[in-house]
Amino acid sequence: MPRRNFRWILSVLLVLVCARPALPQRTKVSNLRAPAQAQNSQAQTNLALNKGVTASSSDEQASWGARFIVDGQRDEKAGSRGWSSIADKSRNHTEWVQIDLGASSSLGRVDLYPRNDPARLGEGFPVDFTIGVSADGKAWTAVVRQTNYPKPGNSVQSFSFDPANARYVRVTGTNLRYLPAESAYYMQFAEVEVYAPAQASEPAGKAALAGSSWQGEIRLSDGRTRTFTAAVDGGNRISGQVALSTNRSAANVALQGTYDPATGAISLRYGGTGAPGGEQGTLTATAASATDVSGQATVTSASMGQRRSAQGTWSMGRR
């Protein structure tokens, strides 16, 4: 091929390559914790999101206020920490916070998200409280009653109840938790979410556990016992706390795990580094009931500088 023709063809190819549109850049999306509406969009809709809120009292500040309890922000952050009643330094008393859903709906679950800033984790969560529903905001029906409720950790506290048609939801604290750092009684939540009754989609014979709260006990062959609380969220993730104690220390340690609705399998773990005696446990079970679950437990801990292991059983029931 003549040199001149070769150069002409090469020039044409270079023009075509340079004129081709550039491929779009790939965008990396990072979302540490999506807003409540987005997280529940595939399962259930949070009926309380951005709805009207009233309260017996409200400490309205830049980051605290009634509106922040339904803004979809489950974790406290600057500008949105949740709702707090006004402090009372002299007496325990009753406080309430109420959500107007805007229209009557079938309700079956309320999720309470505790205050979760590291220095005040779980503080402000009431000791005794009720969750009530109402069609008109005047006549109320208590669908949840709790007494001597333990101070929660960082996990959502879910409360399921028989389906009820209502427009208003009210959480009433009748025995408030005392905050030593401020020498006062408060009621506080980072977020409150309201859901319709769960739709069981599990195969026949498997239990529908999503959106439920539980209380349980671990019983070991050496005579030791442990109590725990747990909640199953809409994604069938389980979180809670196990109460541990030794001769030297006591603490509530995190309980984490999963539930597989297709098989009924439950797998839970707790403890490890930082737990009293370095205790750690593994709990397994197959859930065939929506109200009671039991299974096998394996717990290891340190004693006299040596690790020891104990087998046992565990069970939990809906609260």
Buried (B, 14 or more C-beta within 10 A) or exposed (E): EEEEEEEEEEEEEEEEEEEEEEEEEEEEEEEEEEBBEEBBEEBBBBBBBEBBBBBBBBBBEEEBBBBBBBBBBBBBEEEBBBBBBBBBEEEBBBBBBBBBBEEBBEBBBBBBBBBBEEEBBBBBBBBBBBBBBBBEEEEBEEBBEBEEBBBBBBBBBBBBBEEBEBBBBBBBBBBBBEBEEEEBBBBBBBBBBBBBBBEBEBEEEBBBBBBBBBBBBBEBEEEBEBBBBBBBBBEBBBBBBBBBBBEEEEBBBBBBBEBBBEEBBBBBBBBEEEBBBBBBBBBBBBBEEBEBBBBEBBBBBBEEEEEEEBEBBBBBEBB
